[in-house]
């Protein structure tokens, strides 16, 4: 009787091991078939939450690829600067539109044009003050160099430079309200952070 029970338990144990082994084989097959379909996990450097814009900083990431190491770096830098400039211009355009619409000014179109012209000058100057916050280089299987880069510009520095330019302009300084402009700019930066973080 004891032997019969032992055989029964042994048989059950083997059955469980066999089922477990089959299910793990199934998952291994799934993993192989996923790779066979051409999917492979890759790491993209200088990207992710730490390299996204927030309410305090504009940030942009880019990649440059070339057979020449320095050309690869230059491409990445140019692409990141271009993306950063687009992001800044879009935020400043939103700030100007909302600021002008919330104030009672005569010749709204002329005021907007003046604002845009002056802020464009400031943005171009401030793009010389950007900071590299991440830079990595790799070499591909085709012997190409790949540069990953992330750039940053302080929103506070930009806002202060714009304020200085606008407050010194003879055509704008009569109607220019710094506190209102700053408040509108900060609201646009908060909106940018929300968009970038996806919440």
Buried (B, 14 or more C-beta within 10 A) or exposed (E): EEEEEEEEEEEEEEEEEEEEEEEEEEEEEEEEEEEEEEEEEEEEBBBEEEBBBBBEBBBBBBBBBBEEBEBBBBBBBEBBBEBBBEBBBEBBBBBBBBBBEEBEBEEEEEBBEBBBEBBEEBBEEBBEEBEEBBBEBBEEEEEBBBBBBBBBBBBEEBBBBBBEBBEEBEEBEEEBEEEEBBBBBBBBBEBBBEEBEEE
